[in-house]
Amino acid sequence: MRQYAETGLVAIDLVNTWDEYLDDPERLPDVASLHRFCQELACRPAALREPERSPETGTLTEGARKATAVDRAPTEDVREAAPVDVRDRALGEDAREAAPVDVRDPAPLADAWEAAPVEAGDMALTEGDLVAVREVRGRLRDVLAVADPGGRAAALGRWASELPVRALVETEGGVPRLRPAPPDGADLALRLAVRAVTELLDVAAAGDWDRLRLCAARPCRDAFIDRSRPGRRQFCSTRCANRAHAAASRARHR
């Protein structure tokens, strides 16, 4: 089974949960798959909701206890999850030019995300969460589909302006840094949206904005960051590179 955390960046890995090469392109078909996505990307899998309590005793109801147990397990186990391979999947001709992928160490990004205050008692994911996360994915795909870096920056700015974010000042090495953050009590979709915007800003700050692309091997539209030395990669993976080259070869020999 293809893992979700292929780069460690929600901004890219969420986009890539739609795979046109599959019979069913939807890689987030149900709540369980969304739960696994959250576990692999080290993001809190539920909104901050007050758990249901008994009006007589004030203690958690049986349903709330079960939901809490289900929700807490993946976040406790996330550090034990299978190691994330943050290398680009490109091999063959593209890989010969590719440098090892550096996503600016996704682990600190995950740690910073986990550091947001989260109360025990988060409820389990719902179908509503799944629908909302898919909508975030759609906005991300729209932003990344803009090929021109300037136009893509404008699209990101428009989306970010619609999000109810707050400013968070983080200190790194004694230097303050302003970061967007979701409001307290934000649901999963909003938290992922803010994290994705933050990651895309980091990509731009690292000088890789014009190397952020969608795969050219239609129908695939997976996102990737071109880490090759000449910066001319077109395909997200070996799979797509081989298919595109095979199609081109067949066209030449017709």
Buried (B, 14 or more C-beta within 10 A) or exposed (E): EEEBBBBBBBBBBBBBBBBEEEEEBEBBEEBEBBBBBBBBBBBBBBBBBEBBEEEEEEEBBEEBBEBBEBBBEBBEEBEEBEEBEBBBBBBEBBBEBBEEBEBBEBEEBBEBBBEBEBEEBBBBBBEEBBEBBBEBBEBBBEBBBBEEEEEBBEBBEEBBEEBEBEEBEEEEEEEEEEBBBBEEEBBBBBBBBBBBBBBBBBBBEEEBBBBBBBBBBEEBBBBBBBBBEEEEBBBBBBBBBBBBBEEEEEEEEE
